[in-house]
Amino acid sequence: MTGRALIVGAGIGGLASALALGRAGFKVAIFERAATLEEFGAGLQLTPNATRILSRLDALEAVRARALSPSAIRILRGRDGALLSLLPLEAARARWGAPYLALHRADLQRALIERIAREPNIALSLGAEVGGLASDEAGVTIGVKRGSIGLSERGDLAIGADGLRSILRERLGLGARDEALFSGRVAFRAQIEASLVPESARRPEITLRLGARAHLVHYPLRQGATVNLVAVIESVWRPKPGDDPWDGAADRASLERAFAGWAPEARALIAGAPEWRVWPLYDRVALARFALGRVALLGDAAHPMLPFLAQGAAQAIEDAGALADCLVASPGPTEALAAYSRRRAPRAARVQAEARAQARLYHLSGPLGLARDVAMRAFGPERLLRRYDWLYGA
């Protein structure tokens, strides 16, 4: 089938789904409330389950040109930097059928936008805030406000790719925008010039340091010019009315206290970053379905992910690929979106649950932390990699 698809949100999931549907023959209109697509966010990892779909969308080469292909994931003990495991990634394509990449979120967004610009049947509208939603047997209508002007847009289906606080999720009765649950953890993010960090931090690897109630991830970006840092700590922080949940000024003292007993190199990386930004990490109960009639949810609107499996962007891209597949194979939008929901909801729920479990594993302390470290060493790289075959090879 073909028709007109209305996509709310121009994040990674919205752009990937627009590209997937446009290439499947749909006319696509994307509505993004931000007036400009600014360089927002930080580094992210694109695992093979996502890059496989980008290859199908003819977007992988543009992404790879901006990305790091890490040779390994190096897992270290936080307090002294002792090696727990080294997971080789150079054979990722042979093992999982697609590469493992790391890049800045803005670079991924830019690559997708450039790819979309080559598709004449995709239109992106900025400064377009979506409010109302109505659906009937013949189609779906959304209300769009541009400045002081309110308009309506009509399509055959609508996709809510509008993030954690999704208005379309709320309109479908699948959870209010303010019902997201604070996970008890916050992520501090920074970038530092590569010339200012030790040579070991400039290696083309993803380094993961594990410790009590905290972990630190770092890897180079942008042809090695910068090093991306993500420090996650447990916190009793609670949002206040009006707080921006995504990009706040960091309490540097609390960050440095959390890593005070760590290895000197970890402390030096944290101290050397010129600026830290902080994101409280939210979670939601898994949804049993992602669609109702002619409207479906995608990405964080459907299944926000804690970052402990590096699957936020990857699962949104998986959604996009599955959505296009179901629309092509089904006789109508209602059947297609129901099939998409059946295909994606169980897998996304599993990834959400596995990310929560990984969070507990990363932040173990005392005897349990020691047992984790011993087990990682005993497992060896092959057994640890095998644990991700279900995720990366899908």
N, C-alpha and C positions, 0 to 999 in steps of 0.2 A: 504494500500500500504506500501511497504518498499523500501529501497534504501540507498544511501549514502548522508548524510547531512554534509555540510561544515558550521561551525559556527565561525564567526569572533568575538573574544572577550571572555575572561574568567572571566568576572565580574559575579555578581549574576545572571543576566538574561541569560548570555551565559552558565553558569554551569547548571542552572535549566533547560534550554531548552535541553541541551545535555543529561541530565539525563532522561527527559521526552521522548525524541525521542529514546534514547537507550533502554528504557524499552518498547517502542512501536515496537521494532524490527529493527530500523534503525542502520546502521553503521554510527558512528558520528566521525568527525574529528574537534577538536577545535584548532583554531590558535590564539595565544596571543602574542602580540608584546613584552611585558615585558619579560625579561630573567628569572625573578623569581617572584612568587606571594608573595609579601611582605605584612606584616601586615600594611594595609593602611585603612584610614578612621576612623570612630568612632562608637559610639553606634547607633543602629537603632531599630525601632519598627516593629514587624511583626504582622500585624492585622489578624483576622480570615480568611479573604478572601485569604490570602497567606498561612497560616498554614494549611488550608484545602487541598490545592494542595500539599504541602510538605508531608502531610499524604498519599495522593494517590501515591506519588513517593517513599514511604517507607524511607523518610528522616527526618520525624518529630521528632522521638525519639532522633536521633543524635543531632538535633538542640536543642531540649528541654534540653538535658543534659548540654548544654553550656549557657542556657538562664535563664532570670528572668521571672517568671509568676507574673506580677504585680497584686496586689489586687485591685487597684483603680487608677484612674486619679484624682489628686487633683489640682484644679484650684484656684489660689490665685491672689489677686490684687497686682501688683508689688510694689506700693509705700509704703504699710504698711503690706503686708502679710495677709490681711483679706481673709477669705474663701469665694469664689464665688460659688463653686460647688464641690461635691465629687461624682465621677462616679464609681460605683462598677464594677469590672471586673471579680470577682471570678466566676460569672455565665456565663462567655463568651461562654463556650462550649455549655451550654444549650440554650442560646439565639441565637448564630450564628453558632453553629455546629463545632466549632474549637477554640483552645485557642488563647489568646492574649499574645505575648511574646515580650521581649526586650533583645537584645544581641549585642555584638560587631560585626561589619561587618566582621572582619577577622575571627571570630569564625564561623559565618554563611558560609563564603567561605570555611573554612577548613572542616566543616561538609559535604558540598556538594562535595568537592574534595574526601574525604574519601568514600562517597557513590558512586561516579563515579568510583573509583578504583575497585569496586566490579563488574563493568559491563565490560565484555571483549570486547564488540564492541564499546567502546568509547576510543578515543586516544586524549591526550592533548599535543600540541606542544607549547613550550615556545620559546621566542626569534624569533618568526615567524611573520614578518610584512607583512600584505596583502596590495597589491597595485591595480593591474588590476583586472577587472571583465568582463567576457564575457558570454552571455547566448544565447542558441539556442534551437531548438525544442527538442533536445536529452538530453540536460543537461546544466550545468553551470561550468565555469572554473574560478578560481581565481589565480592571481599571488602572490607567497609567497617568500619573501626574508629572508633568514637566514644568517646573516653576509654578506659576499660578494657573496653568492650563491643565485641565483634566480631560483625558480622552479614553476611549475604549478600544481594545484590540480584540479581534476575533480570530480563532484558529480551530484546528481540529483536535488539538491536545495542548496541554500546558505542563511544563516541567518545572518544579520548584528546586532550583539549585542555589537557593538564597541563604545557605549557611545555618549555623547552629540555632539562631533565633529566627527561623523561617516563618514568614507570614503565610506561605501556602500550607505549610504543615499545620498551622493554627486554623486556617480556613477549612482544612479537611477534617478537623476534629481529632488529630493525631498527637496533640500535645501543644500547650501554649508556649509562646516565645520565651516566657520567663520561668519555665519549668526545668531548664537545664540544671544539672546537679554539679556543684563544685566537687572535684575529686579529692580535695585535700592536698593537692600538689600544684606548684607553680613552675613555669618554665622561664628561665632567664636566657635571653638570646643576645648574641653580640657577634661582631666581626672585627678582626684585627689584621693589620697589614702583616703579610707573611714574613717580611724582613725583620719583624719584631719578635718572632717566636723561635724556639729552638728548631734545629733541623729535623728532629724526630717528629715534630708537629706538622712539618711541611711535606711529609711523605704522602704519596697518592693513595692513602688508605683512610678508612673510617676507624677512628680510635674511640673505644667505649671504655670508660673507667667506672667501676662499680664500687659503691660504698654504703655505709649505714645511712639510710633514709635520704640518699641522694645519688645521682650519677651525672657524669659529664661526657658529652660526645663532642668530638671535633674532627674536622676534615677540611682540606683546602678547596677553594672555589675559584672560578673565573681565571682559568689557566694558571692557577697557583698564586695569584696576586694577593688573595686574602685567605684567612682561615676562619671558618664558621664554627662558633661555639654555642652549645646548648647545655645548660646546667639545669637539672630538674631537682627540686627539693620538696620535702613534705612541709606543709605550712598550715597554720590555723587561720590564714587570711580568709576574710569573708567580704563579698562585694557590698559596696554601699550604693544607695540610689544614685543614678547618674554616672556610675563608674563605667569607663570604657573597658570592656573585658579583654580587649585584644592587644593593646599596645600602650602599656603604662610605663612611667618612669620607674626604674628599679630601685629598691632599697638595697643598696650595695653592701651595707654593713651586714644585713641578714644573709646575703649570699656568701660573703667571706667567712662568716661564722660557721655556716654549714659545711665549708670545706677546710676548716682550720687545721684539722689533723691529717690532711691528705699529703701526698707526695709533693716535693717542691715544684716539679714541673707543672702539676695541675694547679697549684696555687699561683704560680707565675702567670699561667695563661689567664686565669680569672682576674688577677690584678692588672694585667697588661692591656685588657680591652678598654678602649677609651670611653665606651658608653654601653650600658646594658639596658635592654628593654625587657619588660616582664609580661607574661601571659598567664593568667590563672587557667588551669586545665579543667574543662568541663566534660561531663559524660551525660548520657541519657540511657534509660532503659531501652533495650532492643525492641524494635517494632515488629509485629507479626506480618505487616504488609506495608508496602511502599506506594500503593496506588489505590485510587477510588475513582471509578468511571474513567473519564478522560484526563485525569490529573494524576501525576506521579511525582515522587520526591527522589532526590539524587544527592550524593555526597553528604556533607555534614547535616543537611536538612533531614536526611533519612537516618544516618548512622554516624554521629560524631565519634571519632576514634581517639583514645588516648595515644600518645606518640610512641609507645614502647615497642611497637612493631614497625614503626615508620610506614604506616599504611593510610594516612589521611588522604593524600593526593592519589595514591595508587588505587584505593578502593573507589574513589570518585571516577577515575578513568575506567576502571572495570565496569562501573555502572553505565558509563557512556557506551562502551562496546556492547554490553548486554541489551541496552535499550534499543540500539539500532538493529541488532540481530532480531529482536522480538517484533519490531515494527515491520521489518522486511518480510518476516515469515508469517505474519498474522493478517487476517482479512480486514480487520478494523482496529481503531485505536483502543477501544475498551478491552478487546481480547488481547491486544499486544501489551498493554500496560499491566494487565492481570498476569500475563506470562512473565513479564519482566519482574514483577513483584515476587512471584513464586521462585524464580531463578535466583534473585539477588538477596532477598531477606534472610534466608537461612545462612548463607555464606557470610554476609556482613555481620550477622549476630555472632557467628563463631569468631570472626576476626576481633570484634569488640571484646568478647569474653577472653580470648587469648591475650589481647593487649593488657587487660586488667590483671591477668595472671602474671604476665611478664613484669608488670609494674611491681608486684609484690616480690618477685624473684630478684629484680635489680636492686631493691632497697633493703634486702635482708641485713641483719646485724647480729653480732654475737655468735653463738654456736651455729645458728642457721646460716649466717653469712659464710662462716668457715666451711660448712658442709656444701654450700653452693660452689665455692671456689674449688674444693677438692673434686666435686663431681664434674665441673667443667674441664679440669685438667685430665681426669680419668676418661671422659667421653672421647676426647680427641676431636680434631676438626671434622672428620667424615661423619661421625655420629651427630655432631651438632648441626652440620649442614643438612643432614637427612631430616631433621626436625622441621625444616622449612620447605620441604618438597611439596607438601599439600598447599602451601600458600603461593610460592613463587612459580610452581609448575602448572598451576590451574589455567 
